[in-house]
Amino acid sequence: MRISGDGMAGGGSGRRPGVSGPYPHHRDTAATAQAVGPRLPATVPSGAGAAPVASEEIGYRGPTACAAAGITYRQLDYWARTGLVEPSVRPAHGSGSQRLYSFRDVVVLKIVKRFLDTGVSLQNIRTTVQHLTERGFRDLERMTLMSDGATVYECTSPDEVHALLQGGQGVFGIAVGVVWRDVESALSQLHGERIDTGETLVGQNPADELARRRNRAV
C-alpha cells in the first residue's frame, strides 16, 4: 500500500505486485502473512503487590517520551506545536501544563525520528503519521514501512516487502513490531503516569510482573 509519495493513482504504472494503494484501507487479516512484533500488553503492573493497570490508562510525560523515542525535547515540542505528532492523552494547556503521551504516541515518535534520519520528506512523514494513527493495534504490530526516500509504503507480509525490493522501490524499511519492542523496553526503565489519578508508575514492564509471579510460584 502506498501511503505517501508521488500521488500516482493506484492503477497506474507505479503499482508493484503485492502492494495496493495509494490510499489507506483495512486488509483482510486472514489473507496476510504472519505478524511482526509483539502485541501490546493488556496490563502493566503498578508496583509490587499492586493490581495491574491497563496500558491505555498510562501516559508518559514529554521527557520520558523523548528518552524512549531517542529525540530531543526541542523536536518533541516542535512536532507537537506543528501538529506532526500530538499527545493523544493530554495536550499542553498554557504555561506549566504537562503533555502526556500514550505508548502508541511514543512508537510513532520513534518512527518519525527514523524516517527523518533517512531523509524522507516532512510532507511524506506527516501523511504516514496520519495513516499510523488511523490504524488499529493489530494492524501496527504486523506492519513494515518501506521507503525509497520519496515514497512510503505499508507492507504487511514478507511477500509485499519482497515485491518492493524486487521493484527497486524499498531502499530501507522499518518493522513497526521492532520499534514497538524497543519502546516497550525503554519505557520499562522509565516512569509512567496513571491517567485517572496522576499516580507515578515505575518499571511497568509486563515481563517483570511475569517473573515475580513465577518466583512466587516456586
C-alpha positions in Angstrom: 0.0 0.0 0.0 1.4 3.4 -1.0 1.0 5.7 2.0 2.7 8.8 0.6 4.8 9.9 -2.3 4.2 11.0 -5.9 0.4 10.6 -5.6 0.3 8.2 -8.6 -3.1 6.6 -9.0 -3.4 3.0 -7.7 -3.9 1.6 -11.1 -1.0 3.4 -12.7 2.4 2.1 -13.6 3.7 2.9 -10.2 2.0 0.0 -8.5 4.2 -3.0 -7.7 3.0 -6.6 -7.3 1.5 -7.3 -3.9 1.3 -3.6 -3.0 -2.0 -1.8 -3.1 -2.6 1.9 -3.0 -2.4 4.7 -2.8 -5.0 5.3 -0.1 -5.2 3.5 3.3 -7.7 0.7 3.7 -8.0 -2.2 6.1 -6.9 -5.6 4.8 -8.5 -8.9 5.4 -6.3 -10.1 8.3 -6.8 -13.8 7.3 -5.0 -13.1 4.0 -1.9 -11.5 5.4 1.3 -13.3 6.4 2.4 -13.8 10.0 2.5 -10.7 12.2 5.8 -9.0 13.1 6.4 -7.9 16.6 4.6 -8.4 19.9 1.1 -7.5 20.8 0.7 -4.5 23.1 0.3 -6.0 26.7 -3.2 -5.7 28.1 -2.0 -4.7 31.5 1.2 -3.4 33.2 2.0 -3.7 37.0 1.7 -0.6 39.1 4.2 -1.7 41.7 4.9 -4.7 43.9 1.7 -6.3 45.2 -0.5 -3.7 43.4 -3.2 -4.5 40.9 -2.1 -4.3 37.2 -3.0 -1.2 35.2 -4.4 -1.3 31.7 -2.0 0.0 29.1 -4.5 2.6 27.8 -4.7 4.1 31.3 -1.0 5.1 31.3 0.6 8.2 29.9 4.1 9.4 29.6 5.4 13.0 30.1 7.5 14.7 27.5 11.0 14.0 28.9 10.1 10.3 29.2 8.7 10.2 25.7 11.9 11.8 24.4 14.1 9.3 26.2 12.2 6.3 24.9 11.9 7.7 21.3 15.5 8.9 21.1 14.6 12.5 20.3 15.3 15.9 21.9 12.7 17.9 23.8 13.0 20.6 21.2 12.0 18.1 18.5 9.1 16.9 20.6 7.9 20.4 21.3 8.1 21.4 17.6 6.3 18.3 16.4 3.5 18.9 18.9 3.2 22.6 18.1 3.1 21.9 14.3 0.7 19.0 14.6 3.1 16.4 13.3 2.8 14.2 16.5 0.5 15.5 19.1 0.0 13.8 22.5 -3.2 11.8 22.4 -3.6 11.6 26.2 -3.3 15.2 27.2 -2.1 18.2 25.2 -0.4 21.2 26.8 -2.8 23.9 28.0 -0.8 27.1 28.7 2.4 27.6 30.7 3.3 24.9 33.2 0.9 22.3 31.9 2.4 18.9 31.0 1.8 17.0 27.8 1.0 13.3 28.3 1.8 10.8 25.5 0.4 7.3 25.1 2.5 4.2 24.3 1.3 4.4 20.7 2.4 8.0 20.5 5.9 7.2 21.6 6.1 4.4 19.0 5.1 7.0 16.3 7.7 9.5 17.6 10.4 6.9 17.2 9.3 6.0 13.7 9.2 9.7 12.7 12.8 10.1 14.0 14.0 7.2 11.9 12.3 8.5 8.8 13.9 11.9 9.3 17.3 10.4 9.8 17.0 8.6 6.4 15.9 11.7 4.5 12.2 11.2 4.0 10.5 14.5 3.4 8.4 16.0 6.2 5.3 16.1 4.0 5.5 12.3 3.4 6.2 11.7 7.1 3.1 13.8 8.0 1.0 11.6 5.7 2.5 8.5 7.2 1.8 9.6 10.8 -1.8 10.3 9.9 -2.0 6.8 8.4 -0.5 5.2 11.5 -2.8 7.0 13.9 -5.8 5.6 12.0 -4.7 2.0 12.2 -5.6 -0.4 15.0 -3.0 -2.0 17.3 -3.2 -5.3 15.4 -2.5 -3.5 12.2 0.6 -1.8 13.6 2.1 -4.9 15.1 2.4 -6.7 11.8 3.3 -3.6 9.7 6.6 -2.9 7.9 7.1 0.6 6.4 9.3 0.7 3.3 10.6 3.8 1.6 12.9 4.7 -1.3 13.3 8.2 0.2 10.5 9.7 -1.9 7.6 7.3 -1.2 6.4 5.4 1.9 4.7 2.0 1.5 3.0 -0.2 4.0 3.7 -3.9 3.8 2.0 -6.5 6.0 3.7 -9.6 4.7 7.2 -10.8 3.6 5.8 -11.1 0.0 5.0 -7.5 -0.1 8.4 -6.5 1.2 10.0 -8.8 -1.4 7.9 -7.3 -4.2 9.0 -3.8 -3.3 12.7 -4.8 -3.1 12.5 -6.5 -6.5 10.9 -3.4 -8.0 13.7 -1.3 -6.7 11.5 0.8 -4.5 12.3 -0.4 -1.0 15.7 1.1 -0.1 15.1 0.8 3.6 12.4 -0.5 5.9 11.1 0.0 9.4 9.5 -3.0 11.1 6.9 -1.4 13.5 7.0 -4.5 15.7 10.7 -4.0 16.3 10.2 -0.3 17.1 7.4 -1.4 19.4 9.7 -3.7 21.4 12.4 -1.0 21.6 10.0 1.5 23.0 8.5 -1.1 25.4 11.9 -2.0 26.7 12.9 1.7 27.1 9.7 2.6 28.9 10.1 -0.3 31.3 13.0 1.6 32.8 11.2 4.9 33.0 8.3 6.5 34.8 4.7 6.4 33.6 1.6 8.1 35.0 -1.9 6.8 35.6 -4.2 9.0 33.6 -7.0 8.8 36.1 -5.2 9.5 39.3 -1.8 11.0 38.3 0.0 8.3 40.2 3.6 7.7 39.1 4.3 4.2 37.9 7.9 2.8 37.8 9.2 -0.1 35.8 5.9 -1.1 34.2 7.3 -4.0 32.2 4.9 -7.0 31.9 7.9 -9.3 31.8 8.9 -8.1 35.3 5.4 -9.0 36.6 5.6 -12.4 34.9 8.9 -13.1 36.6 7.5 -12.1 40.0 4.6 -14.5 39.6 7.0 -17.3 38.6 9.2 -16.6 41.7 6.1 -16.7 44.0 5.1 -20.0 42.5 8.4 -21.7 43.2 
